[in-house]
Amino acid sequence: DCFAGWGAREQATHDLKKWYVGIDLNPDLVEWHHEQGRGDIALGDAMTFKYNKECTIFICPPYSDPKTGRCFEDYNFDGFTERAKALTQCEWLKIVMNNCPNFKEAIMVCKIVDPGWEQYIVDTKKNKSHFGVNNEYVLVVPGRN
């Protein structure tokens, strides 16, 4: 999980009795996880993180604005560059899939699905969040093996 965030996917993984590897670019958030006893979340950058073991990718990259295609959230910590803010969620998924060449499947929850990625939508959830009422899409991309 290259976008560990507040740990929802980490908790779901543990509930399913699966092994979890998570990183996040926000040092304050990673420190908070460590204070909570979550040692399986480390400081790392999704653009450069490499994992060569067989795995399932399970991510929810930063949300993008449908009007601009840019990141909704204005992260203000080192490493979250203008280039990172300009990536769509599907572009993030592509980066992570390339960095984890032995993935069995890639699962992503996102708000915007780039053209050509619609074929991977397996579920649509309507939800109400701090972004208002919206859809979240669950994509499952089969691995290359």
N, C-alpha and C positions, 0 to 999 in steps of 0.2 A: 504494500500500500504506500505509494509514493506521495500521498497527500493525507497523512494520518489525522490531521485536524484535531478535533476534540476527542477522538477515540471511539466513535460509534462503530466503525468497521472492526476495530480491534476487539471491542466487546462482543460483537456478533460472531467473530471468528472463534473467540474463546468459548462462547456459548455452544458453538458447533463442534467443540473439541478439536479444533484445527490449530496448527502452528501458525503464528503470525510474525511477519517482518514488516515494520512500518518505519517510514521516515517523514520528516516534515522540515521545511525550510525556516520555520519560525523558532528561533532559539528559546524565547520565553515560553512558548507552548511546549516544546520538548522538555524544558526544565520542569514545568508543571507536571507533565506526565511522569517524570522520574520521581517527583515528590509524592505522586499518587501510587508509586510502586510499579509503574508500567515501564519496565526496563527494555521492552521489546520495541520501543519507539525511539529512534535515534535522529540526530540532526543530519539532514542530507538534502540534496538537490535532485529533483526528479529528472532534470536534464542530463545529469551525469551518473546517477545511481545505476549500478550494474548488478544483475543477479543471474547467475548461469545455471542454477539448479532448476529442476522441474517445479513449476508452481502454477497457481492461479493468480492472475492480477485482479485486484479488487480495489477500484479507486473512484473517487469523486473529486475531480480537479476543480480549481477555482471557477465559479460561475461567470458566464459571459453575458453581456447585455445584447439582446436580440437586435437592437437598433444599430449598435456600433461594432458588435463582435468582440469588443474588448472586455477585459475583466471587470465585473461588477464591483468587487471588493478592492479597496485601495490599500493594499498591504504596504506598510512603510518600514520594512526591515531590510537589511542588506541582503542582496541576492535576488530579490523580487524586482527584476529590472523591467524596463519598458518592453523589451522583447518578450519576457515572460507574461506581462500583462496583455500583450497583443495576441497570444495564442488562444485558439478555441479549445473547448474541452476535447473534441475529437483529435485535434493536433497534439494535445497532451497525451492522449491515449496512444497515439501512434509512436511518440517518443518513448514512452514506457515499454510498449511492446518491442520496439527495436532494442531497448536496453536489457530486456529479459527474454532472450531468444528461445528458451525452452518452456515457455508458458503453454499450459494445456488449454486454457481459455482466459479471456480477459472480460471482466465484468465492470461496467461503468454506469454510474448514476449521473445523469446530466440534465440540464434544462434546454439545451440547444443541440440539435443533431445536424451536423454538416451534411450537405448533399453527398449522396453515395453511401452514407452510413445508416440510412433508414432500414436497410435489409437486416441489420443486427438488433433492431428493437424487439424485445420480447415482452415488455410490459410498459404501460403508461399509468402513472399514479398522479391523481389530482391532489394537490396539497395546498395548505395555507401556511405561509412562513413570513419571515420579515421582508420577503420580496413581494408579498401579496398572494393572491390565489393564482396558481400556475400548475403546469404539468411538469413532472419529472419523468424522464425516460430511463428505462433499464436496458442497456445494450449488452449482449453477450457475443463476443467475437471468438470463434474457434481458433485453437492454436495451430501452429504450422506443422506439428508432428503427426 
